Amino acid sequence: MDRRELLTGGGTLLVAAALSQDADARATRGTTTPEDERFMQLAIKQAKDGDYPFGAIIVREGSVLALVRNSSRRDHDPTAHAEMVAIRAFLNGHEPEDFKSATIYASGEPCPMCMGAIIWCGFKRLVYAASIAQLATKIGQIDVTSRQIANAAPFIGIEIAGGVLAKESLELFNKKP
């Protein structure tokens, strides 16, 4: 019997859905710090020059250690999302263990590929601007939230805060290249 079959019995499905929605709501509200807007502004500034309007930065102990943009067209690499490029840039001068005390800022909520990488890296914290639902009004998105992916990885805890400068991030999709 798989998990779906277990959840469909009686009212269990409704309870599981409510718990999942509650977890997603907490993740979206998240706890922000006074520095989050400043760092998000840097990610959004990077997004302005991206092949697609996405930027990301990695911060550790108040220092910006990676500052990048989406480069999937220029690199001919569909995996060159801003978060993936940031992870690769960070690893050029740091050890994988350093992710555990780092925060990644993304101008858009990470897609499943990027969120999977964020989970595997063991980031302490994720802060994003526009949510998957908001981004889906501008560009195609896989309808899976960062919190849903994090909840599917019970072996790691990651703090997630969303909605930081979402309006500013979404405005980038209205600009012509």
Protein Blocks (a to p, Z undefined) as FASTA:
>chain_A
ZZklmmmgojllmmmmmmmmmmmmmmmnopcdfklmmmmmmmmmmmmmgmbdcdddddee
hiafbdcddfklmnopaklcfklmmmmmmmmmpcfklmmmcccddfbdcdfklmmmmmmn
opabdcdfbdfklmmmmoccddddfklmmmmmmmbccdddehihklmmmmmmmpcZZ
